Amino acid sequence: MVMGAFMVSVAAAARSDGFRDDFATLDAERWVTITRPFGKGAVDAANVAVASGMLGVKLPAGRLDGGELRTTSLYRFGSFRARIKVADAPSSLTAFFLYKAPDYQSELDIEIFNDTTRRVMFTTYSGGAQTNTVTRTLPFDPTTGFHEYAIEYDTSSVRFLVDGAPMQSWSKGVTRSAMYLYVNAWFPSWLAGERPATDRFTLVDWIEQSGR
């Protein structure tokens, strides 16, 4: 996914010490929530919250809005993992990804379709262009349970894994920049824009980063 430019004042250097967040609270020293137009609607900080040890990203009933948050720190190389159950909200996506502005310059994406088709996209951007993209089929329905999604990023390649199983890797067209880690759920302009009848939620059990 390509992100629009936005202004958030954060003094953050590239880090490699690692963290694990089990979402007892929404840690303002680690995460920034974002409000801006995006896709067919907007991402709204009000749609991101922590409750009962879970991070929830709401897709509100009758709307085409979602939610998004990112780390306050930049990360260069390492392993980025999250245990996620995606919303059952057709024509929306849940994404776990690394990105730093400007658009098309530095990005590594896992994008899961919020429906029962089991589709997941892996994509890279570098140097002003989309450099790699592929759509795979998951061996499960991602709306019915939690699964682990991972990005392993080093000086020579990026690898995408699901439940520990490799799904895709590339060694060409991969940015080498430090980036922020993001999670969002949203309605992209290239999907149908089916408004959910009731509030739907992408749930994140934990996120873990280990540096290299």
C-alpha positions in Angstrom: 0.0 0.0 0.0 1.2 3.5 -0.7 0.9 6.0 2.2 0.2 9.7 1.9 2.5 12.3 3.5 1.5 13.5 7.0 3.1 15.4 9.8 3.8 13.9 13.2 6.5 15.5 15.4 8.5 12.7 16.8 12.2 12.6 17.6 13.1 9.0 16.8 16.3 7.4 15.6 16.7 4.0 14.0 16.7 1.4 16.7 17.8 -2.3 17.0 17.3 -3.1 20.6 13.9 -4.8 20.1 10.6 -5.0 21.9 7.6 -7.1 22.6 4.2 -5.4 23.2 1.4 -7.6 24.7 -1.0 -4.6 24.7 -1.7 -4.3 28.4 -2.1 -0.6 27.5 -1.6 1.5 24.3 2.0 2.7 25.0 2.3 6.4 23.9 6.1 6.2 24.0 6.0 3.3 21.5 3.0 4.1 19.3 1.4 7.0 17.4 -2.2 6.8 16.3 -3.1 8.6 13.0 -6.1 10.5 11.6 -6.1 11.4 7.9 -8.0 10.7 4.7 -7.1 7.3 3.3 -8.5 5.0 0.6 -12.3 5.3 0.3 -12.7 6.9 3.7 -10.2 7.8 6.4 -8.2 6.3 9.2 -9.2 7.8 12.5 -7.3 7.6 15.8 -10.6 7.1 17.6 -10.8 3.6 15.9 -7.6 2.4 17.6 -7.8 1.2 21.2 -6.5 -1.4 23.6 -8.9 -3.6 25.7 -8.6 -7.0 27.4 -5.0 -7.3 26.4 -5.7 -6.8 22.7 -5.1 -4.0 20.3 -8.3 -3.4 18.3 -8.6 -1.6 15.0 -12.3 -0.8 14.3 -14.0 -0.6 11.0 -17.2 1.2 12.0 -20.7 0.1 10.9 -22.0 1.9 7.8 -18.7 3.7 7.1 -15.6 3.2 5.0 -13.2 4.3 7.7 -10.6 2.3 9.6 -7.7 2.9 11.9 -3.9 3.0 11.9 -0.9 3.3 14.2 2.8 3.3 13.8 5.9 3.1 16.0 7.5 6.3 17.3 10.9 4.9 16.4 12.5 3.9 13.1 13.8 0.4 12.6 16.3 -0.7 10.0 17.0 -4.5 9.9 15.4 -7.3 12.0 12.4 -9.5 12.5 9.0 -8.0 12.9 6.2 -10.3 14.0 2.5 -9.9 15.0 -0.3 -12.3 16.0 -3.4 -11.0 14.3 -7.0 -12.0 13.6 -8.4 -9.8 10.8 -11.8 -8.2 10.6 -14.6 -10.0 8.6 -15.2 -6.9 6.5 -15.1 -7.6 2.7 -13.5 -5.0 0.5 -11.1 -3.9 3.3 -7.5 -4.9 4.2 -5.5 -5.4 7.3 -1.8 -4.5 6.9 1.3 -5.1 8.9 4.2 -3.2 7.3 7.3 -1.1 7.3 7.2 2.4 5.7 8.8 5.7 5.6 7.9 8.7 3.5 7.9 9.7 0.7 5.6 7.3 -1.1 7.2 4.5 -3.2 10.6 5.1 -1.6 10.8 2.7 1.4 8.1 0.1 2.1 7.7 -3.7 2.9 4.1 -4.9 3.1 1.9 -7.7 4.3 -1.7 -7.0 3.3 -4.4 -9.5 4.3 -7.8 -9.3 2.7 -10.5 -9.0 5.4 -12.7 -11.7 4.0 -12.9 -15.5 3.6 -10.9 -15.7 0.3 -7.7 -16.3 2.1 -5.7 -13.9 0.0 -2.6 -12.1 1.2 -0.4 -9.7 -0.7 3.4 -9.2 -0.2 4.8 -6.1 -1.8 8.0 -4.0 -1.8 8.7 -0.4 -2.8 12.1 1.2 -3.3 13.6 4.1 -5.1 10.3 5.6 -6.2 8.6 2.5 -7.6 6.8 -0.7 -6.7 9.5 -3.2 -7.1 7.9 -6.5 -6.2 4.3 -7.8 -5.6 2.6 -11.1 -5.4 -0.7 -12.4 -4.1 -0.7 -15.8 -2.3 -3.4 -18.0 -0.7 -3.3 -18.6 3.0 -3.9 -22.1 4.3 -6.6 -20.8 6.6 -9.4 -18.3 6.9 -7.7 -15.3 8.5 -11.1 -13.9 9.9 -11.7 -17.0 12.1 -8.6 -17.1 14.3 -5.2 -15.6 15.3 -2.1 -16.3 13.2 1.4 -15.0 13.2 2.6 -12.8 10.3 6.3 -11.9 10.0 8.7 -9.7 8.1 12.4 -10.7 8.2 14.5 -7.9 6.8 18.3 -7.8 6.5 21.0 -6.3 4.4 20.5 -8.6 1.4 16.8 -9.6 1.3 13.3 -9.5 2.8 11.3 -12.7 3.7 7.6 -12.9 4.6 6.4 -15.7 6.8 3.0 -16.9 8.1 2.8 -19.1 11.2 6.5 -19.6 10.8 6.3 -20.9 7.2 8.0 -18.9 4.4 5.6 -17.5 1.9 7.7 -15.1 -0.2 11.2 -13.6 -0.4 13.0 -11.1 -2.6 16.6 -10.0 -2.8 16.2 -7.4 -5.5 14.2 -4.2 -5.3 14.3 -4.1 -1.5 14.9 -0.8 0.2 17.7 -0.5 2.8 16.3 2.4 4.7 15.2 2.7 8.3 11.4 2.6 8.5 8.5 2.9 10.9 6.4 -0.2 11.8 2.7 0.1 11.1 -0.6 -1.7 11.6 -3.8 -0.7 10.0 -7.2 -1.8 8.7 -8.8 0.3 5.9 -10.9 0.4 2.7 -8.6 0.8 -0.4 -9.9 2.8 -3.3 -9.4 -0.2 -5.7 -11.8 -2.5 -3.8 -15.6 -2.3 -3.9 -16.3 -0.3 -0.8 -18.8 -2.6 0.9 -19.8 -0.9 4.2 -20.0 -3.2 7.2 -23.4 -3.7 8.7 -22.0 -3.8 12.2 -18.7 -2.7 13.8 -15.9 -5.1 12.7 -12.5 -5.3 14.3 -9.0 -6.4 13.5 -7.4 -7.7 16.7 -3.7 -7.9 17.5 -2.6 -10.1 20.4 1.0 -9.0 20.3 3.7 -7.4 18.2 7.4 -8.3 18.5 10.5 -6.7 17.0 14.0 -8.1 17.3 17.0 -6.2 15.9 19.9 -7.5 13.9 
